[in-house]
Structures are given as structure tokens and as C-alpha cells.
């Protein structure tokens, strides 16, 4: 049995035959304890449907026909009381009231909101048809081959796409991604969403949404961000204007790269001389769920595909996207271990490691899929050779990208960091030897022959938000903050704040939104 609350609106569960009445109450209690105020006020119908399913299942598996109706009504009444008590006890800040008196201050730096990977909608430039995320049916059955980038065989860089980013993916179904944060900026913060390229009047707080094609190299995207900031300075008629950045997930890496290097591409070599281009252009930088030392989930997606809705974006599509390589764990992380917990010295940025373990495009099943989608076997083989060359180059750029963000710099901008630390999050993968063959294990329950005394949940998972571990968020290779920081994990923090929230819904967490407005509107000298 499992019970899960999808924060924001929809309550889902899976109740197997044979579950007892008291387990049902445990689930109801769990739902009560984890519901937010918004869930209580906006999702009662969904919860009622959930309770109806529960009661029907109780009737189905109860043999005592006299007892079944009593259990049915007892469960509903007790669960209703649990929900009602939980809702009555949940409090949320009145953000509009809290920041109402700040409205008289009009000289507020403009804000730029930067989404994360998959955080913008993509449409066909010619037809205008939305390709990502598209209709709900697409998330249930698409193979997402139309998201793959075409590759220039000479430069081994992605070619311009027929798709373009045009807006935030604010929500999918009833799952909120960025709708709450834009609403809060407008309703409680008094900001007005503004289009760049239009001269602005004084006395109005303004925010901009930086939408970009999240498939491309993050350096290319940082260059676009630089041009947006220069345009805003022109729109304000102020060449010395400073802006505030709010960046989520991969957007945090883009913002940090811009801060250090501006429009300069430093990934062609191993010398990362930071010009701190953004230091004179940024006032505050708020990072939400930043994978500062990468994410093991990115490697897992290259091995088994990225789960989206009821289907997956296959690895042969993901490998065409330079940005996803740049989410790999940093080289200072022990991301791969043996079954006894011994770190393996395997370079995730070395193509030979991928070739040896038959991961991603070196997986025979993946290679067969690529060949089948080609017009002829010869074209399929040509496509594979191109992907291998592209894979190797993209790995090397990703290696340099990760190092470029962690080498020490002078005159840093202290960062405000928010993230989750309540979800057990992939931190390490395990290689298990089975009959002389090295087999990769992605999850603790996959270990075929666990060793006595080894807790594989603790070994493979760490607290985080489900995608980014707390250690990565803080730019540390280990969770223990009493361990001195690695000399090449430079991350100047103003302060950090932790939430019980999943990665993709961090931006809708009310505690984050409250503290975000406090950080943006606070004029204390310490900021």
C-alpha cells in the first residue's frame, strides 16, 4: 500500500486488496498531516473522491457483510474528522497583508524569473502548435522524438531548432510549477509583468520572465540572459541599473554562469578566468533547488530515460540536449560505489566509461531503436557514429561547465539559496558484481545480494527534494556540514533555507514565497 499527497490539488492513492481498516486510518492521517492550506480549501472534491474509493475498497475486501457498512461509515467519519481537524490547524501567511505597507516604495529593482529544465513551453515556429508539454494525451503516450535536436556533423553543436520557447510551463493538469510564484509577485509583491524592449515608466515595480529553450547549452542560454539584462537597462534608461534574479533548478546554473562570465564561453579550455561580468548588474540572486554539484538523476535519465507523465523521454532524445549533460554530478562527488560502499574511480565525463558499461547510446537495445528509426541500416550506423562523436564532445563541455562554476573567484555575490531536504534523493549508484559481470543498480531494492550491515537506502539516497540532494544544493560533496568545504566547491552563501517540498513544486511553496518577498523587498544594510 502507498498513500501520496500531490501538493496543490490532486490526491492520489493505490490501495491493494487485503489492506486493513487501521492502515486506511494511517493513510488518512498522513494525508491530513501533509495537506497544505491551499489543498484544504481547493481540493476537497478530490479528497472526497479519494475517500469514496477507499470505502469501496473496504467493502470489496471485507467478508463480513454486516461489518462492511459499519467500517465504511466509520472510516468516512473518522477520515472526515481527520481532514477537518488538519485543515483547521494548518496556517499559511497572508502575504498580501504582510507586504501591504511596502507598496509605497516604487524604486524597486526589476526582477527576472528564470525557470529550470523543461520549465518553458515549446511550440513549432511555423504552425504555432505547442509541442512541449502539449496536451495531456501527449504526456501519456508520446515518444517525444520531436524534442530531439539536430546535430551539425562538422561543429558537433546543435543546429537551430524549428521549436521555440514562448512561455512558462506554469502548470500541468492541477500540478503547479510557476503559477503561484508569478501570482505572488503580482498580487502580494506589487510587481507588474513586463515585456522587454518597451521603455518603462518610473514608479512601477516590474518583473520579467526569461523563457529559453532548455535543451541547448547553458552557456548559450547565459548569453541570452546577458542580452535580456542589457535590454532591461536600456528600457529603464539606466546604464547602471541592477536587477534581482530568481532562478529555479538548472536556471540557477545559468544565472551563476552569467554572474561569473557574462557572454564569454570559457568551455573551450581548462582555464576559467572569471570576469565577474554580472557583479555590477545584479543586486540579489535567489536560487531555488539549485543542483550546484549536479544531480545523479541526470545520469539516471541518460541510462533509462526521463519519466514524464505516463511515459519517458528516451535516452536517444536526451543525449541530443547539451543542457542535460551539464546537470551531471561534479567530479568531486563519489557518485558510483560498490556494494560495500567503496567509491569507484569512474569518470562520468569519460565516454569510455559509458561504452564499457553499455549505458545510454551504447546500450544494444537503444542502438537497435536508433537503427530502426533510420531509413536504411547504413543511415542508422551513420547516425550512431555521429551521436558518439557528439556525446564525447558534450561530455567534455559538461565537465568544464561544472568546474567553471566551482573554482574560487574574487568579489563574489553572496547567494540566497532555498531547497528541499525531506525527500530521499538519489545520491549514488551501485555497481554489483553478478557472475563476473558488473551490473548497475539505480535503486536500493535492485541489489540482488545485499551485504550484511549495509543500509542501501542510506548508501544510495540522501535528503533532498527528490532531484537535488541537500549536499549538492549547498555545493558540498558530503552532507555533513562540519566537514570543511572542498577547495574547488566555492559557493558564497548569504544564507540558506530548507523546505519540505519536491523539486518541481518548490516555487509554489508558501514558505518560500513568503521568504522570497522578504528577501526582495528588505532594505536592511546587511543584504
N, C-alpha and C positions, 0 to 999 in steps of 0.2 A: 504493500500500500504506500502511496505517496500523496501528500497534500501540498499544494503550492498556491501562493497568492501572487498573481501578476499585478504588481503595484500600479495603481492608476485607474483600472476599471474592471478587468475581467478576472474572475476566479475560476481556476481550472482544477480538476482532481482526477485521480484514477483510483477507483475502489474495486478491488478484486473480490470475487465470491469467497465467503468464509471470514471476512473481516468482522470483528465483534463490535458490539454496541459501544464498549468503552474506547475502542480505537476511533470510532466515529467521533466521540466526545473530544478525544485528544486532537483530532483534526480540527474540529470546530474551535477548540481553544487556541490552536495555533493560528487559525485564520483570524480570530479576534485579536490576538496579540500582535499580529503583523499588519493589520489593516491601518491605513492612514486615514486622516480626517476626510480627505477627498474621496477615498474608497468608500467610506461610510455614507457619505452624502450622495455620491453619484452612482454607486454600483449595487444598491440593494436588490434591484431586479435580477442582476446576475447572480447575487448570493442566494436569492430565493430559488432560482433555478437549480443552483448547486445543491441546496438543501433538499429540493424535490428529488433530485437524482439520488442523493444519499438515502432518503426514506424509501424510495422504490427498491434500491438495492437491499435495504434491510428486509423489506417484505419478501424479496426474491429468495434470500438465503435462510430465512427463519422458518423452521419446520413446524413450530408450534403456532397454529393458525389463530389461537386465542391470544398468544403473547405478541404476535406480529403487530396488530393495530396499536397495542399499548406502547410497544417500542417505537413505533412510527411517530406517534404523537409526543411521547416523552422526548424523543430525540429532537423533534422540531422545536418543542417548547424550550428545552434546555439550550439548544443552539441559538434560538432567537434571543434568549436572555443573555447568552454569552456575547453575541454580536451587539446587542443593545448596550450592555454594560461597557463593552470595549469602545463603542463609538462615543458613548457619553464621556469616557475617560480620556479619549485622545484629544490633545490640544495642538493647535497649529498657530503660529504667529500671524497676526493681522498685519501683513506687510504694508498695505496702503496706509493704515493708521500709524505704523512705526515710522514711516518715512514721509509722512504728510508735510511736516514742517521744513523739510529740505527743499521744497519746491521753489522757494524764493531765490535759491542760488542757481542762476541761469548759466554762469560761466563754468560749465562742467565740461571736461574734455570729452570729445566724442568717443564712443565705444565701438569696437569691431568684434563681432561674434564669429568665431572660426569653428566650423564643425569638424567631425572626425571622419574616419574611413567609412564609406557608404552613407555619409550624412547628407549628401545633396542628391536631388533628383536629376536624372539624366534623360534627355529627350533627343530624338532624331532632329538634326538641324533642318532638314528639308521638309519632313512631314509634320514635325511638331509632336509626334507621338511619344508619350512617356515610356521609356524603356526600363528605367530603374526608379523606384521599385516596381512601378506598373501596377496592374490590377492584382487583387488578392489571388485570383486564379493563377497568375504567373508565379507567385511565391509558393504555390502548391505543386506546380508541375513543370516549370521551365528548366532547361539545362543551362541557361544563361550564356550560351555560346556567343550571343551577340554583344556581350560585355568584353570579349577578348580584344586586345589591342593588336593592330597590325605592326609588324616589325620591319624596319629598314635593314636589309641584309648587309649594307655597306657600313652604316654607322652603328648598327645594333642598338638603335634607340627607337622608341615607339613612333609611329607615324601619326600625323594629325587624325583625330577620330571624327567620324560622322556624328558622334554624340556630343552634346554639350550640357554642362551643368546650368540649371536655371532657378533653383530654389532649394530651401532646406527640406529635408525629409522630416517634417515636423512630427509626424506620427504615422504608424501603420496599423490599420484597424483601430483598436482602442488603446494601443501602446504608445505612450507619449515619449518623444525623443527631445524635441526642441520647442514645442508649442508653449510649454509652461515658462521657459526662460524668456522668450520674446514677449509673452503676455506680461510677465513680471516687470521687465524693463519698461514697458509702456504704461502699465496700469499703476504700479507702485513706485517705479523709479522716475516716471515722468519723461521718459525718452520717446522720441519720435523716429520711426524707421525712415531712413533717408536713402535716396539713390545717388551714388557718386556721379560726378560730372555736372551737378547742378549747384550754382552758387547758393549759399545758405544765408539766412538772416540771423543776426545775433539774438541772444536771449532764449534760444530753444535748445533743449538737450537732444542730442541726436545719437542714434546708433546705426551701424551698417552691418549687413550680413555678407561675409566673404564666402561666396559659393565658388567651388572649384571642382574640377574633375579629379576625384580622389584616386583614380587609377594611376596617374602619372607620377613621375619622380618628384619627391618632396622639395628638391632644390628648385625645380621649375615652378612649383606652387609658391615657394617662398619669394621668388622673383615677381610673381603676380601680386602677392601681398604687398611687396615693396611699392609696386606701381599704384596700388589702391591707396596706400597711405600718402603717397605724394599727391595723388589726385584730391584727397580729402584736404590736405594742406592748401592746395590751390583753391578748392571750393570755399574754404574758410578765409581765404585771403591772408593767411598767416604762415610764412615760411618757417617759423619756429614752433609751430603747433605740435603738441604731444598728444598721443591718443592712448586709450586703455584697451588692452586686448583681453578677451575671454576666449580661451581655446580648449576644446574638448578632445581627448584621446590623441589621435595622430595629428590633429590640428595643433596640439601643444608642441610637437616636434618641429612643425613648420614655423611656428612662432619663435621658438628658441633658435632655430637656424637663422631666421631673419634678424633676430637681435644680434647675433654674432657676426654674420657675414653679409647681410643685405642681399644684393643681387649677385654676389660673387659665387661662382661654382668652384669649390675647393676640393672636389672629389676626384680630380684627375691625378692627384698625387697624395703623398702621405704627410705633407706639411700643412697644418691647419692654423694659419695665421689669421686670428680674428681681428677684424677692423672695428667691431662693435658698432656697426652702422646704425642699428636700431636704438642704441642707448640714448641718443639725443632726440629720438622721435617717439619714444614710449614713456609713459608715466608709470603705469602699473600693468602687470601681466598676471592674470588669474588663470591657472591651469587646472583642468578638471579631468581626473583619471589619466594623467599623462604616463605613457609607457617609457619612462626616462631611460630605463635599461632594457627596453624591449619586452616582448611577450612570447612565451613558449607557445601560446595559442596560434601565433603566426606560422610557426614551423609546423604545427599540427595541421593547419589548414592546407599547407603545401603537400602534406602526406595523404590526408584523407578528404580534402575538400572543406569548404566553409559552409556550415549549416545555415540555411536561410529558409525560414518558414518550414515547410514540409519536405524540402529538397535541399540540394547542395550546389554551390558553385564549384565545379570540378577543378582539380589542380591544374589541368592544362589551360584553363582560362586564367586562373590566379597568377600563374608564372609569367603571364604577359604584362603584369602590372608592377612596375618598379617600386611603387609605394609599399607594397606588402613585404617585399624583401627587407625594406628599411624599418620594419617592425620586429625583425628577428632579435633574439636576446643578444645583449652586448657580449663581447669576447671575454669580459672578466667574470661572467656568470658561469657557474657549474650547472649547465643545463641538461647534461647527459650523465647518467650514473649506471653502475652495475647493480645487480640485485642485492648486494650487501651495502650499497650506498657509496661505494668508492667512485669519485668523479672520473669520468673518461675524458682523456685529452683528445677530443674530436672537434675539429674546426667547422662550425656550422656554415662558414663562408667559403669553404673549400669544396669545389664541385666533386672532387674525388670521393668525399665522404658520402655525398648523395648518390653517386654512381655505385659505390661499394654496397650500400645498404638497399639499393633499388628503391629509393624514395622518389616521389613526385614523377617527373617525366622519365625517370629511369625504371619505374615500376612497369613490368611487362604488360599488365592489364591497361595501364594508361597509354603505353606506346601502341597497343593494338587499337585502342579507341581513336587515337590520333590518326593512325593509318586508315581506319575505316571511314573517317570523315573526309579523307582526301580523295580527289578524283581518280587517282591511279596509285599503285604501290610506290612508283618512283617519286611522285609528288609527296606522298606520305613520308618517305625516307628523307627527302629534301627538307620537309617541314621539321622533322625531328632534329636534323643536323643544325638547322637554323636556331631552333629552340635551345639546343645545348650550348651553342656559342653565346646566345643572348643570356641564358641562365648564368653562365660563368661571369660575364661582364656585370650583370645586375647584382650578383653576389658580392663582387669586389666593390662596387659603388656603395652597396648597403653597409659593408664593413667600414668603409671610410666615413660614411654618414654617421654611424653610431659613434665612432671615435671623435668626429668633428664636434659633437655636442658635449663631450665629457672631458676634453683636455682643459686645463685651467686657463682662465682669461683674466685680464686686468679690468678694473672698473665694471664689475658685473651689476646687473639689475636684480635685486632680491625678488624672488618669485613667491607668489601666494598659491599654495597647492591644496586642492581638495581631492579626496578619493575614497574608495570603499575599502573596508577591512573586515567584513563579516562573511564574505563568500569564500569557500575554499577554492583556490585558483591554481591551475597548472603552473608549476614552477620547474619541474624536472621531468624528463623522460627516462625510462629504464630500458637497458639492453639486457635481455635474458638469454643465456646460452641453452639451447634446446637441441640435443643430439648433434653437437658440433656446429650448430648454426646460430648466429646472432640474430635474435628476434626483438624488434622494437615493441615496447609496451607503452601505450598512451595513457592508460588509466590504471589505478591500483588493482581493480578487480580483474585485470587481464593477466596478472602474474600467475603463471602456471604452477610454479614450485616455489612458493614463498619461503623465505628463510626464517627460522625461529628467532624471535627477538627483534625483527624488523617490522616497524609500522609503516606500511607502504603509503598510507594516506598522508602521514606526516612527511614521508620522504619525497613524495611526488607533488603534494599540494601545499600551498601556503595561504594565509589570509590575504584577501584582496577583494576585487569586485567581480570575479568570475573570468575576467580577461587580463587584468593587470594586477600583479601582486603588490602588496604594500611596500615591499622592498624596492621593486622597480620604480614605483611612484616616487619614492624618496631618493632614487638614484643610488641605491646601495645594493651590492651583490648578495648581502645576507640580511635577514630580517632583524637580527639583534642590533639595536641602535647603540649599544655600548661598545661595539666593535668599531675601531677607528675607520673613518671613511677611506676607501681606496684612493690613491693619489690621482688616478685617472677616472674618478667618478665625481668630478667637480659639479656641484649643483647648489648655487647660493639660494637659500630659502629665507624668505621673510618669516613665514610661518606655514604650518600645515594643519589641515582639519580633516577628520575622518568621519565617514557616514556608513550606515548600514544600507547599502544600495548596490544594485547591479550596474555594470559598466554602461550599458546603453540607456539607462534611465537616470543616471546621475544628475543630468541637467534639469530634471523635474523634481528633485528632492527639495522640500520646502526649507529644510535647514540650510542647505546650500544656497538657495535663493535669498534667504534672509542674510546670511553672511556675505554673499556676493554684493548685495546692495550696500551693506555696511562698508565693505572694502572700497567700493566705487565712490561712495558719497562722503566718506570720512575725510575730514580736512586736518586731522591731528598731525603735528610735525613728524611724529615717528613713522608715518607712512612715507 
